[in-house]
Amino acid sequence: MKSYTSLKSILAEFFPLHRTLVSDDHDKTLEIVGSYMPDSSNYTIETYAPLKQVWTWKVPERYVVHEAYLEIEGGERVVDFANNPLHIVSYSLPIDKVLSFEELQPHLFFNEKLPHTIPWVFKYYERSWGFCLPKNLFDKLPRDKKYRAVIKSEFITDPKQGFKVATAVVHPEGGPNPDAGEFLVQAHTCHPMQANDDGAGVVSTIELARRLAEKPLPRGSMSVRFWFGPETIGTIAWLAHNESLIPNLRGGIFMEMTGNQNKIAWHHTRQHNHLLDRITKFVLHETEYDERDFAAAPANDERVINGPGVNVPCISINRFPYDQYHTTDDNLDIMHEDMLVGAAQTAEEIIRVYASNYTPKRTFRGPVFLSGYGLWVDWRENWALNRAIEKIMMRFEGQHTIFEIAEQVGLDYWTVREYVEKFRAKGFVNPLPIPFEGDVE
């Protein structure tokens, strides 16, 4: 596990790479990410054969660009992939043609609002070709001349050069608790030359993994699985190859666009008022934040995890919107270390509560003889907890989680959990884990 001086320094390593769905540079990115993950997390890269059916989708081919440029007749090169990978539409088909401006224009893309930038455009599934350039350059192109459009690309279906995703797992103190299952944290790695979308989410997730490895969750908590890969199709391909993992999942967070200077925005689960939603709101209640519906823009892989046939409660955390989105202005200049770290800290607080939560079920009859078992709380030392003891004990019927008990008695979660743990240590309650609530078809 490599050390780092800042999250921004990690991002700088893979930011300039041509990270498409399947590419050599995407492979390099996953290797870089793995070098910073905790040694104990068993970081593993999985490879899937191109064109294999995964649910209703197909695994994409590896995309290789050997050369791509646009020249005005006479040889003046106005756009060159070698200068910036955003200059071509991602997954452009090969072409070598001489075209009039009228024929070329439908294949040229620019950003009206930021005319100095190159936009990022992709045509993953509706195969075409195109070039991206600043609006300022587009306006200067002569309309009365011929252009030569050259894209030397290929789509490789060799299974040995397949589609890759990576996962790692950080366990609680004392090792995994199979009954408690796993909490899933995701960030995507497939956007070339984009810092905030989603290099920022990737490095915030690395920071989160390091924090949970250095200070493990309490014994018996959920394990936390970290996932890195291409957006949407990555999660679909991974789950389609690992359906046995679905019943282990108890909740999730999708992390993205965490580095710009906006307040945190969180998106509800599909269930909307799930325990995960309530815990998120509790964690954020003293901060300024935006609250949004499930899969509101920017919708991402929570649509897979919390979608049909899986439906595991999943929120997303981001700092969207921002003006530089999907352009060359989405670069390291708009990244702020405190924002990157702050998002990791927010996710950490949510996970520490959700993943350590359980439902206490009593084993005793009648009120417990508190002082006889060291469970009485001196009112002079903690008045609020002393007054809440009876209310807490009355909620050990296996119907309320510790978080819900804390909500109902008006006390801090960790105060209540620490107290309930004393009952568990005496054998007076059994911990019932947060159940799997998703779909298994």
Secondary structure, 3 states (H helix, E strand, C coil): CCCCCCHHHHHHHHCCCCCCCCCHHHHHHHHHHHHHCCHHHCCEEEEECCCCEECCEECCCEEEEEEEEEEECCCEEEEECCCCHHHECECCCCEEEEEEHHHHHHHEECCCCCCCCCECCECCCCCCCCEECCHHHHHHCCCCCEEEEEEEEEEECCHHHCEEEEEEEECCCCCCCCCCCEEEEEEECCCCCCHHHHHHHHHHHHHHHHHHHHCCCCCCCCEEEEEEECCCHHHHHHHHHCHHHHHHEEEEEEECCCCCCCCEEEECCCCCCCHHHHHHHHHHCCCCEEEECCCCCCCCCHHHHCCCCCCCCEEEEECCCCCCCCECCCCHHHCCHHHHHHHHHHHHHHHHHHHHCCEEEECCCCCCCCHHHCCCCCCCCCHHHHHHHHHHHCCCECCCCHHHHHHHHCCCHHHHHHHHHHHHHCCCEEEECCCCCCCCC
